[in-house]
């Protein structure tokens, strides 16, 4: 069944991009929407692969013309998903996968309630901080004020987990990838071998792994 919209979001430092990359190698028929951003490329990133890198004037002009399905400003940079991505996926007979932040995810949930929303959590504050610091170093961000602001933002985003249909804890990569694959296949109507795993990832199931991760952040389950 083509035309399903999968939203995957997580706080910075949760390993979301790695999970999405693994998923795309395991599941066929997924069209990945490359977001637009005004932030500068980092490392080996290539325009059109990780992001469409844009200046603020171009981004704001696209926004004014209503060309974004969602957009958000995060730490001073714009991020957005082009509306055309949905049409492109449908025309190709594929489902659309969005790797977007919590702000953008909420916009899409309101506009398109049938979208399948999946939240990725880090297993603990210590792991989150380690990953986030590594990312900040890659971006040449050394200010403790900026890093602490990012950590607080991540904690605030984790509190939004209950707005999502599914939640995965990214502590063991292979397990998290298997769970993400199970959710996608289950939503496509595949019942053999994935139903139990997918259902255990529903936020309404309040799985022991989810509750354990949330307790590490002093959040109720």
Phi, psi and omega in degrees: 000110181271158176104004177283138177256116178257124177253123176240122179218162186190159173292152178304131180098009181267356180080022184299315184298322178295317179297316181297318180298318179294317180302317184294337177277342186258335186238125178275165175076022177251121175264126183261125180275121177276117184286161172265145176210154176261000178283159181284150176298148176234147178060232184263015182299142182237136178301129180093348178257294176282315179212161162269109183276129188224157171273167186296321181297316180295316180298313182294327177293319177297319179298317180297329180276001178072033185270359181253135172290322175206158174204157180205158173250122184233118180050041174087000179241146177274145172224142180201155178250125181291136179300328182296341181298324179296312180297321181298316181294316180297317180296330180273358181071033183237164170274156182251132180249124179247128176252094188224164181281174185297320179302311181294322179300318181295323178299316182289322178301323180287320182283323186228078183306329180291349181303144180267111185260133183228126181251136179252125179251143168285155184286340183198161176300325181294316178294318178302312182296318180299312181294319182293322178294322178297318178295318180297321178297320179296332179268004182062034176261115182242352181294123179295331179295315180294316181297317179295325177295321178293321178296318179294321177299318179298317179297319179297322181291324179299329178295344181272005186304327184287351176280351185260155180285322181232156175217132179239144176258120183268073176256316174247115189305310183300321180291317179297320178295318179297321179292318180296317177299317181298319180297314181298313181294320179298318179292337176280352179100005176285127184251332186284113171085354183237346187300311183299316180296314181297314182296328179290343181269354177297140178298330179293340179284337180046061184297155178304322180294318178296314181296323179295318179295315180296324180296330178295335178260012181059038178249144181286158177238000000 
